[in-house]
Amino acid sequence: MKDGQFDQLILPIGTTLDRFINTQQSNFPFAKGEFSQLLRDIAIASKIVNREINRAGLTNISGSYGTQNGHGEDQQKLDVVANVRFIRALKNGGEVCAIASEEDEELIDTGNHNGKYVVAIDPLDGSSNIDVNVAVGTIFSIYRRVTPTGTPPTSEDILQGGTKQVAAGYILYGSSTMMVLTSGAGVDGFTYEPSLGEYYLSHPNMRMPKKGKIYSINESGFAQFPQAIKEYLRYCHEENYSARYIGSFVADFHRNLLKGGIFMYPQSTKNPEGKLRLLYECFPLAFIVEQAGGMAIDGEQRILEVIPTKLHKRSPLHIGSADMVKTVKKHFLLDHVRV
Ligand code: P6P
């Protein structure tokens, strides 16, 4: 066999998520055993949800569950399944004392009162897309509890604010399944290899391009948007940017993270506070985008500094390439001087 041919034949399969966390302990400030176990619990639940999604067309798990969540949104069967899977994995893992889930009106006390962490989660974002085979995602955010260990958790543990997150991530169930993760020392992407049941490091140190030519927004709301957004959209049209919007936040965000771009969900008369929720949509992806060199604002201020007054508080969100978000911010500042 020629030199090098052997290596080409048997390439190393790479670093698993587990090994990454262990070798990167210093980057995971709280990565004692508990934090690594918490990430493993999330990974396990995502593997099960991934399997359910991939078989949705073959099992009676597509379509509406026939109930509504606390926001009056129709729950898809997979919303309920994913919610149960993640809550069960986090409860059984023992590291999490409380969970704020999009699918549950109240904060969930897991009973693990010695658990040091709390998690905010959107178990399956964009689930209405499953029936048409469009990518969907799970979004999660991790905090250390602030109430005394051994006592029941309270909303104080989960309403700490975006800058107090110790880690955040998403799983994108797309053409391949990926977990993208930060714990405050950069962003890394892991691709799931279902035949081995492992996530492997495939996108180390992900960086968001400073500029981009992709804008993502549901332009049907144009007439109701703030003047700043109308002006920015006119700018995008003049610059011949590409409109890419598939109605699945994680998928739109992930594409923009790799290629450069901006995702906007502004306030409107239909959604006076915007649509996306701070705790388990805006905060985690804002943490990720800033760690990758991007920006996230509500129009006026940094999203991570918006005060979460309640579990399911919504916020306008403009997130992506720094130069593009800065331009949106300038338009909002101009709104104050426009007559
Ligand atoms: P609209 C899915 O319901 C979701 O929360 C995000 O994943 C997505 O970006 C957004 O709503 C789509 O909302 O109003 O454009 O259908």
Residues whose N, C-alpha, C, O or C-beta is under 5 A from the ligand:
A	BS01	P6P	D125 G126 N218 G247 S248 F249 V250
